[in-house]
Amino acid sequence: MSILIIAIMILGYLLIASANYTNVNKAAVAMFMAVVGWIVYICYGYDFVLENHPREFLLYLMGDAPTSEGVKYFVAQNLFLKYVGKAAEVVLFLLATMTIVEILSDNGCFDFLQEMLRTRNAKKMLWMIVLITLVLSANIDNVTVTTMMLVIVHKLLSNRRERLTFGCAIMLASNCGGCLTVIGDPFGLALWSGGAVTATNYTVSMLVPVLLACAIPTYLLSRKLPERLDLQWVLPPYRGDDTNLNRRQREIMGVVALLGLWFIPSFHNITKLSPFLGALCVLALLWVVNEIYNRKLNNADQMVQQSKPRAIQYSSLQTILYIIGIMLALGVVKETGFLQALGEWCWTNIHNVFILGTLAGIISTVLDTFTTAMTCMSMFDVAPEGALGDMACFAQNGPYWKIVAFCTAIGGSMISVGSLSGIVLMKMEQINIRWFLHHFSFKVFIGWLCGMGFLFAEVYVFNFF
């Protein structure tokens, strides 16, 4: 049965990696892996439980005779719910941040971005877009940021080749910003929730490598752009009666959201509660401000309903379901003992965190950033704080976690199918993979090497970790 569960996982990974060719939805595959894996596990739970959790099972029985029903209840309550809780922490955080972005967007808090970017200087616009995307994706969901910035560029530029260049830069900046903080990407959030990293240490150690990996490809892209751009004249978005906020009120809402998101790591350090509670607190506060500012509108008999881009909403729902499916599927594979055995084999035969990270980055180019990173995370347990020798690599804030986060984020940017942001770019701009490989992949590779070089210096020269 262990072989069957592992075979299901491998088949699912192959379908995820080839989703662009088979048109099989990644979220559906992930959910199928999770459901079938746990069904097989619980049907043969007695053997799995006695092999991996004999002591906990005896304590659970409290002297009663083991039965088939007792084993199923033990698996459902003591094993399955543990992984549901881990997935819920990540998903509830994403749900809160997505709702925060929705409130800000509905009130026109992002309209100023379009005004800022109205310049005919191609290089200036490129660097401004990259900087804005990097900052936003470090604080909110990077897929949402990618979609929002691509919509803005699509409104400003009529030349498709120029839009493709700007779109590639947006995708890379979004992935880089996502791995810069623990709240910018689902994997960083999983690392933080699992105790593998702390917020401040993670950001400080990732800052220079991420900036190098983003700035170098952006500079190389800027050399191919013309001096001047032909901008489209874009009217301010019509909002009817769906918002009555003035510019100052929109700025206040944006500041409340941004400061609230920055306070979440402090909230976690003070209370030790899950980070998603901090995100829900920020959402509640922003919601109250929204109700106060729009009180006249909310009391109106009829409101003009702002049309929502259903494709974006559907994409957000797919992201949530995909994350749930992957985390539950990896949970059942971990319970078979396969991932721990794979981790021991890799460490025994490779015994180098940079080689492991590089392999993870290569795999993420064709598989998926989140799937690859979560698999690498599940192979090793977080070592006790202050661990010495080889185990220091896997202790809290150890180099392994950050190298994997960096390599999978940048590696997933080398091919457009390697990350959710890249898939959004492909769908919105109809990018051909061959064009992407020819015009962008090598530039990302150069940035990846430079960032890895600085991480290497942090570990072996500066002794940062």
DOTOR-101622 format. One record per residue (C-alpha): residue in three letters; x, y, z. Coordinates in steps of 0.5 Angstrom, whole numbers, plus 500, padded with zeros to 3 digits. Layout:
N
alaXYZ ...
REM end
This chain:
465
met500500500 ser506505501 ile508503494 leu501505492 ile501512495 ile508513493 ala506511486 ile499516486 met504522488 ile509521483 leu503520478 gly500527480 tyr507530480 leu507528473 leu500531471 ile502537475 ala509538471 ser505537464 ala499541466 asn500546460 tyr500540455 thr495536458 asn490541460 val489538466 asn487543472 lys493542477 ala488544483 ala484538481 val490533481 ala492536488 met486534491 phe485528488 met492526490 ala490528497 val483524497 val486518494 gly492517498 trp488518505 ile483513503 val488508502 tyr492510508 ile486509513 cys484503509 tyr490500511 gly491504517 tyr493498522 asp499497519 phe502504518 val500506525 leu503500529 glu510501524 asn510509525 his506511531 pro505505536 arg506509542 glu501514541 phe496509539 leu497505545 leu496511549 tyr490513545 leu487506546 met488507554 gly488499555 asp482498550 ala483492545 pro485495538 thr479495533 ser479497526 glu474503528 gly479505533 val485505528 lys480509523 tyr479514529 phe486515531 val488516524 ala482521523 gln483525529 asn491524531 leu494524524 phe489527519 leu487533523 lys494535524 tyr496536517 val489539516 gly491544521 lys498546517 ala494547511 ala489551514 glu494556517 val497557510 val490558507 leu486562512 phe492567511 leu492567504 leu484568504 ala485574509 thr490577505 met486576498 thr480579502 ile484585504 val487586497 glu480586494 ile477591499 leu483596497 ser482595490 asp474596490 asn476603494 gly481605488 cys487604493 phe491602487 asp489607482 phe495611483 leu499606481 gln497607474 glu498614475 met505613477 leu507609471 arg505614466 thr512615463 arg514614456 asn521613458 ala522605457 lys527604462 lys524608467 met517605467 leu521598467 trp524599474 met518603477 ile514597475 val519592478 leu520596484 ile513596485 thr511589484 leu517587489 val514591494 leu507589494 ser509582493 ala513582499 asn507584503 ile501580499 asp499574495 asn504574489 val499571484 thr494577486 val500582485 thr502579478 thr495579475 met494586478 met500589475 leu499585468 val492588468 ile495595469 val501594463 his496591458 lys492598459 leu498602458 leu502599452 ser499597446 asn505594443 arg505586444 arg512585444 glu513591449 arg508588454 leu511581454 thr518584456 phe514588462 gly510581463 cys516577464 ala520582469 ile513583473 met513575474 leu520575476 ala519581481 ser513578484 asn516571485 cys523575488 gly518579492 gly514573495 cys520569497 leu523576500 thr518575506 val515570510 ile508573508 gly509574501 asp509567499 pro505560501 phe512557502 gly515562506 leu509562510 ala509554511 leu516555513 trp514560518 ser508557521 gly513550522 gly518554526 ala523553521 val525560520 thr523567524 ala521573520 thr526578521 asn532573520 tyr529570514 thr528577511 val535580512 ser539574510 met534573503 leu535581502 val541581498 pro540575494 val533576492 leu535583490 leu541581485 ala536575482 cys531581480 ala536587479 ile540583474 pro535580469 thr531587469 tyr538590467 leu539585462 leu532586459 ser532594460 arg538594454 lys533591449 leu527596450 pro527602446 glu528609448 arg521611448 leu514608449 asp508609445 leu503609451 gln495608450 trp491614453 val487611459 leu481614462 pro480613470 pro476607471 tyr469608472 arg466606479 gly459609479 asp456609486 asp461603488 thr466608492 asn465615495 leu472615498 asn477621496 arg484621495 arg486622502 gln481616505 arg484611500 glu491613502 ile489612509 met486605507 gly492603504 val497605510 val492601515 ala493595510 leu500596509 leu502597517 gly497592519 leu501586515 trp508589517 phe505588524 ile503581523 pro510578525 ser510582531 phe503579533 his506572532 asn512573536 ile508577542 thr502572542 lys505566539 leu499565536 ser498563529 pro500568524 phe493567520 leu490570526 gly494577525 ala492577518 leu484576520 cys485582525 val488586520 leu482584515 ala477586521 leu480593522 leu481595515 trp473592514 val471597520 val475603516 asn471601510 glu465601513 ile466608516 tyr468611510 asn462608506 arg457608511 lys453613506 leu453608500 asn452602505 asn445605507 ala443607500 asp437603497 gln441601491 met448600490 val452599483 gln455593483 gln462593481 ser463588475 lys469583478 pro474579473 arg471572474 ala477569471 ile482572477 gln477570482 tyr477563479 ser484563479 ser485565487 leu480559488 gln484554484 thr490557488 ile487555495 leu485548493 tyr491547490 ile495549496 ile490544501 gly491538496 ile499539496 met499539503 leu495534505 ala498529499 leu505530502 gly502529509 val500522507 val506520504 lys510523510 glu506518514 thr508512510 gly516514512 phe518515505 leu519522505 gln524521511 ala527516508 leu528520501 gly531525506 glu536521509 trp538518502 cys539525499 trp543527505 thr548521506 asn549521498 ile549529497 his551532504 asn551539501 val545544502 phe547548496 ile547542491 leu540540494 gly537547493 thr540547486 leu537540485 ala530543488 gly531549483 ile532545477 ile526541479 ser521547480 thr523549473 val518544470 leu514542476 asp512547481 thr515552486 phe510551491 thr510543490 thr517542490 ala519547496 met514543500 thr517536498 cys524539500 met521541507 ser517535508 met524531507 phe527534513 asp524535520 val526542524 ala532540528 pro532543535 glu535550536 gly542551537 ala544544534 leu551543532 gly554539526 asp550537520 met544538524 ala545546524 cys543546517 phe536544519 ala535548525 gln531554526 asn534559521 gly538554518 pro541555511 tyr537549508 trp530552509 lys533559505 ile537556500 val531552498 ala526558498 phe531562494 cys532556489 thr525554488 ala523561487 ile528563482 gly528556479 gly520557478 ser521563474 met526560469 ile520557465 ser513560465 val510554467 gly514553473 ser510558478 leu503560479 ser505567477 gly508565470 ile502561469 val498567470 leu503571465 met502565460 lys494566460 met494573460 glu499575455 gln499568451 ile506567451 asn510562448 ile514557452 arg519557446 trp519565446 phe520565454 leu526561453 his530565448 his529572451 phe528571458 ser531564461 phe538565461 lys537572464 val534569470 phe539564470 ile545569471 gly541572477 trp540566480 leu548564480 cys549571483 gly544570488 met547563490 gly554566490 phe552571495 leu548566499 phe554562499 ala558567502 glu553568508 val554561510 tyr562560509 val565567509 phe560571513 asn558565518 phe551569518 phe547562520 
REM end
